[in-house]
Amino acid sequence: MAKTISFARGAPSLDIVDVDGLRAAADKAFESDPGGMTAYGTAIGYPPLREWIAERHQVAPEQVVVTNGSMQADAFLFDALVESGDSVIVERPTYDRTLLSLRNRGADVRMVELDPDGIDVSALERVLAAGARPKLAHIIPNFQNPAGYTLSAEKRERLLELARRHEFTIFEDDPYVALRFEGSPLPTMLSMDSGGTVVYASSFSKTVCPGIRVGYLVGPAELIAKIVKIATQTYISPSMVSQAIVNQFCLSGALERSIEFVRNALRERADTLCAALERELPEARFVKPLGGYFLWVDLPRGADVGALFEAAAERGVQFVKGSDFVLDGGDSSLRLAYSGVTPEEIEKGVKRLAEAYHQLAGVTDEDAA
Ligand SMILES: Cc1ncc(COP(=O)(O)O)c(C=O)c1O
């Protein structure tokens, strides 16, 4: 069988990872701070990187904790804030690992519909008016995983206002922010907030590489101090080696170069994917992403994405079913990640996907053309 083409993993292909830049950053780190990076360190993270992040977000270093990937940051935040039975708002659809992590903690997870300009704030308002008292709302504002949608500036304002009025924390989960293809960046809710309503997470997984496992949280100093205690008990300290390498990568300018390179590659992949879908699978409905890794596809009502998953796998193409990102439904939707596939693979993969869909739908290739 032909080589499998995977639209399943939200991870970069090796050709968009700056391996030489990482090697140079590692050399520089070992040369300049061998003691600091080979010691245990403390749970706040590698201090110079913590300071770099604090400066980027215009906050005090005490408001930052640097972790082994942002997934670990999320887990610490949930450990600190979410108890079994607590109500938590998430977007529908949302990142499957967050959903699982919250459900494993016994949270009462409430999904609010996601529109192409972000969470349906009016629907959230109705949920709140009906008596919901969430502790937290988990929001992925830029190029959302799995939908690829971006929260508008107006909705950012309205969400903050709702959070203040109803006293819940906004967890702004923002690993894709740097990967914008077009238009101007929107302000983070963290930067728009004046009173400790927002806890912000981001990561170097999408701008440096995921294997480095460096992510972080920014929030009110007291909450960060509480999380640092949890982190100490969990792992003493995160990987100082990884964080010292990322620190040198940032200081040398390699980060900005890598972001530019990754952005251009992803833009080309997203363009190729959208054009191929329009040509090969005109039944697919989608909103072209303005950045990031993902494209969400809705197929006509009644389409059986479970069966499509099997039929596509037989043809050597993989994706993630929409149902993995919701509590119920999502049966005629799917997520395509274009981060790990070249434009040539995208062309081939979409052809195979369309063949599988048309075969299941009983449509011949001539009908579909
Ligand atoms: C929305 C979101 N949050 C968090 C993560 C976890 O990222 P990290 O590699 O930093 O743990 C991901 C990874 O795909 C993600 O999409």
The ligand as an SDF file (V2000), in Angstrom:
LIG
                    3D

 16 16  0  0  0  0  0  0  0  0999 V2000
   -4.9910   24.1250   22.4870 C   0  0  0  0  0  0  0  0  0  0  0  0
   -3.7980   23.3730   22.9520 C   0  0  0  0  0  0  0  0  0  0  0  0
   -3.3830   23.5050   24.2150 N   0  0  0  0  0  0  0  0  0  0  0  0
   -2.3240   22.8420   24.6680 C   0  0  0  0  0  0  0  0  0  0  0  0
   -1.5900   21.9960   23.8530 C   0  0  0  0  0  0  0  0  0  0  0  0
   -0.4150   21.2690   24.4360 C   0  0  0  0  0  0  0  0  0  0  0  0
    0.7830   21.7850   23.9830 O   0  0  0  0  0  0  0  0  0  0  0  0
    2.1960   21.4260   24.5920 P   0  0  0  0  0  0  0  0  0  0  0  0
    2.9590   20.7010   23.5320 O   0  0  0  0  0  0  0  0  0  0  0  0
    2.8130   22.7390   24.9310 O   0  0  0  0  0  0  0  0  0  0  0  0
    2.0040   20.5710   25.8150 O   0  0  0  0  0  0  0  0  0  0  0  0
   -1.9630   21.8230   22.5350 C   0  0  0  0  0  0  0  0  0  0  0  0
   -1.2310   20.9050   21.6640 C   0  0  0  0  0  0  0  0  0  0  0  0
   -1.5910   20.5470   20.5850 O   0  0  0  0  0  0  0  0  0  0  0  0
   -3.1040   22.5320   22.0710 C   0  0  0  0  0  0  0  0  0  0  0  0
   -3.5430   22.4010   20.8040 O   0  0  0  0  0  0  0  0  0  0  0  0
  1  2  1  0
  2  3  1  0
  2 15  2  0
  3  4  2  0
  4  5  1  0
  5  6  1  0
  5 12  2  0
  6  7  1  0
  7  8  1  0
  8  9  2  0
  8 10  1  0
  8 11  1  0
 12 13  1  0
 12 15  1  0
 13 14  2  0
 15 16  1  0
M  END
$$$$
